[in-house]
């Protein structure tokens, strides 16, 4: 699977991989996010446990602390930058546009401006 990354994230990942390969802590065939067994990639349950620990460490709590909240923020931010629901669909890797629409939170100011402009 190919996941598009921001150029700064690509550069950081490349530096980490080069450093880790020099130190012989990873091999080129290793996963960036390995599972409990290094021969497998991380699964969604392990990813959620990791995110929960990060939320706790950052002292972030509440009903919005979920992986889907992160995906919704990502989708909303992609829409704000691109103004294209199709771009959001592709970024979130959804088969159907309708699925992507559920991940997009309307911008309150934009809704207010639309109503006031009537």
N, C-alpha and C positions, 0 to 999 in steps of 0.2 A: 504494500500500500504506500502511495506517495502522499505526503501531507505537506501542503505549501507552508513555508515558514517565512517570517519576516527576515530580511537580510541580516539584521543584528542577531537574531536567534540562530540563523544559519552559521554566522561567524563564531558565535559562542560555542555552538555544538561542535563545530570543526576543531576549534582550539581544545576543547575538552577531550575529543576523540584522539587528537594528536598527542596530547599530554599523557592520556591514559595508555595509549599504545607504547609510548616511550617508556613508561613506568611498568609496562607489561601487566597492567591491571585489567585490560580488555583486549579481545582479539577482534579483527575486522568483522567477523561473523556474529559477534555478540549483539544482543538487543540493547538499545539505548535504555529501555525501561524493562529490565528482566523481571521475571516472576520469582517466586520462592525457589524454584528450580531454574538456575541460570540458562538452561537449554530452552526455556519457554519464555514468552513475553508476559508482561504483567496482565492480569485479568481485571475486569471492571470492579470486582469486589475489593481486590487489593488496592486498586487506584482510589476507590472511595475511602478506604481506611486511611490511606496516605493523605488525602485531601482533608479528612476529618481531623487528623493530627495537626495539619498545617493551620486549619481554622482555629483549633484550640490554642496552638502556640501563639497565634496572632491575636488571641482573645476576641475572635469574631464568632458571634452566635446569633441564633434566631431562625425563624422559619425559612429565610432565603438562603441558608447555608446548605447548598446541595450541588451536586455535579450539574444537574439540569439548570440551576441558576447561573452557573458559569457558562454553559452553552447558550442560554438565553441572552446573557450579556454579550457574548461573542457575536451571536446572530444580530443583535440590535446594533452593535458597533459596526459590523460589516455593512449593514443596511445604511447607517448614517454616513459611512465613507463612500459607498458605491451607488446608493439610491436604486439598487436593483435587487429585487427579491430573488431573481434567478441566480445572482452572485451569492446570495445567502444560502440558497439551496445547494449550490456546488460546494461552498465552504463547509457546510455542515454535513455534506455527503448524503443528502436525502434523495430518494428516488422521485418523490412527489413534491411539487411546490406547496401543496396544502399542508404537508407536514412541517415545512419550514416556516409557514405563517404562524404556527403556534409558538415559535421560538422568538418572535419579534415583538418587543414591547413598544407601543406607540410612544413617541416623544410628547410629553405633556404640553410643552411650549408650542410644538408644531400643531397639535390638535387645537389648542386654544387660539392660535393664529388663524387656523382654517375656519373656526367657528366665528371669530370676530370679523373675518374678511367677507362674510356673507352679507 
